[in-house]
Amino acid sequence: MPTEDRSLELSPGDFRRLIDGAARRAVDHVASLPEQPSADVEGGVELARSLVEPLPETGRPAEELLDLLFDRVIPKSFNTAGPGYVAYIPGGGLPHSAVADFIADATNRYVGVFAAAPGLAQIETNVVRWLADILGYPEGARGILTTGGSLATFSAVVAARRDRLPENFLSGMLYTSDQGHHAIEKAALLAGFPAANVRRIASDERFRIRLDALESAIGEDRAAGRTPFFVVGNAGTTNTGAVDDLAALAALCERDRLWFHVDGAYGGFFRLTVEGRRRMAGIERSDSAVLDPHKGLFLPYGTGALLVRDGEKLKRAHALTAEYLPSMQEAPDLVDFNLLSPELSRDFRGLRVWLPLKMHGIGPFRTNLEEKLDLTRLAARGLAEIPGMEILAEPQLSIVAFRRAAEGREGADLDELNRDLLARVNGRQRVYLTGTMLRGRFAIRICILSFRTHRDRIEMALEDIRAAAADIRGSGEDEHG
Ligand SMILES: Cc1ncc(COP(=O)(O)O)c(C=O)c1O
């Protein structure tokens, strides 16, 4: 028997003190998010190295550890939860989900097998059903919550592969636009396909997949004896938020009997808005779709979702069982998540989606997403008014891509000027933007997707971009060179 001081059990008093210490710091941290710099990683490498240590033999007081995290480690990072984070794809991090994770971990129930926690498995089943409803999928749809969009895409490719290809599947071909997320290539590789089996199809002037180019590629592959089977439509690309013509892709895939997958990791939840629903017409005809609640539902990182229109196909690709497991459910409405997913033991992800949705209902999520669409239009209008600023991608959802044009400067030289502009904007530490390459040209993006980003912050972004552009002019950098 362990002696008292060796026990890993926290006394009720110590447990409460640990929770209170963490809660007090987390609440203060969240309250100060708007005042925190939009990014501060100066000295981050030194900090990382100073944290290297061997496996500790003895313990330290909890207060000391919480101070280390909140005072030294957490501040040295991008302020991804703050209102100024309009970089990459923001999420926000609803604190409700942090509390849900706390409950899930403190109770430590097992939801991968229905019999082990029927009510909790049902809560997760409800969440998956709500996501299927958002997509417009029928009753027979099933899905899983994953750690993110990348793993959800992996399971989509595996489900399609098992449904459409023979055991020897190496002739199977996958298609996405040249704007598709690299998660698609990664999923294909992990699912066993050679890199050359993923075809990048040219996109049009608005960064949407070109249907004619797709049809030609499919035709060429068929003629060469390869087996087209998986077409990805983008419901919001990472670069510019471009939405492919999903209805046309659905028709093509139905006609050619191809698996139609939609990558809605970033943009899918905009289907909750009137405009998003119009842009994404056809998504409901897809065979599978990825949604990332840690993006469009503003959750903390760690929750993606895969929905499959015909749930049996997801199950056939993943269902395996063993003698040491309890029996699985026969009733079609009761879900054993381990039969639909690569995972057996895992955290109870459903609760982090369920708690905020139950506390607020979907209304405020929809309003927030509508606000993000409006703010992006506002940002695009404001940018267009800055002399010399060129909009490279008008918003289709909540991303606008732009760059500064400068007479006499082009190619790598102009890219350099824009990298400088970006660094100057970020250096002001009120907003954090990132760049990308569009058709070989460096572009700056604003991506608005945090429930904490409102009009005041977008006005700050415009002010800082204007000021940074003026600084560059003042320093003679954009003079005819
Ligand atoms: C369009 C798109 N697809 C897939 C992914 C990958 O998702 P995750 O980062 O959740 O794995 C992302 C991430 O930003 C994305 O924007």
The ligand as an SDF file (V2000), in Angstrom:
LIG
                    3D

 16 16  0  0  0  0  0  0  0  0999 V2000
   -9.5170   24.0760  -45.5340 C   0  0  0  0  0  0  0  0  0  0  0  0
   -8.7870   23.2960  -44.4760 C   0  0  0  0  0  0  0  0  0  0  0  0
   -8.7970   21.9550  -44.5260 N   0  0  0  0  0  0  0  0  0  0  0  0
   -8.1560   21.2070  -43.6110 C   0  0  0  0  0  0  0  0  0  0  0  0
   -7.4730   21.7870  -42.5710 C   0  0  0  0  0  0  0  0  0  0  0  0
   -6.7600   20.9280  -41.5610 C   0  0  0  0  0  0  0  0  0  0  0  0
   -7.4520   20.9900  -40.3560 O   0  0  0  0  0  0  0  0  0  0  0  0
   -6.7520   20.7580  -38.9260 P   0  0  0  0  0  0  0  0  0  0  0  0
   -5.7310   21.8510  -38.7790 O   0  0  0  0  0  0  0  0  0  0  0  0
   -7.8810   20.8690  -37.9820 O   0  0  0  0  0  0  0  0  0  0  0  0
   -6.1200   19.4040  -38.9440 O   0  0  0  0  0  0  0  0  0  0  0  0
   -7.4370   23.1870  -42.4760 C   0  0  0  0  0  0  0  0  0  0  0  0
   -6.7080   23.8560  -41.3840 C   0  0  0  0  0  0  0  0  0  0  0  0
   -6.5770   25.0480  -41.3420 O   0  0  0  0  0  0  0  0  0  0  0  0
   -8.1160   23.9580  -43.4480 C   0  0  0  0  0  0  0  0  0  0  0  0
   -8.1180   25.2980  -43.4030 O   0  0  0  0  0  0  0  0  0  0  0  0
  1  2  1  0
  2  3  1  0
  2 15  2  0
  3  4  2  0
  4  5  1  0
  5  6  1  0
  5 12  2  0
  6  7  1  0
  7  8  1  0
  8  9  2  0
  8 10  1  0
  8 11  1  0
 12 13  1  0
 12 15  1  0
 13 14  2  0
 15 16  1  0
M  END
$$$$
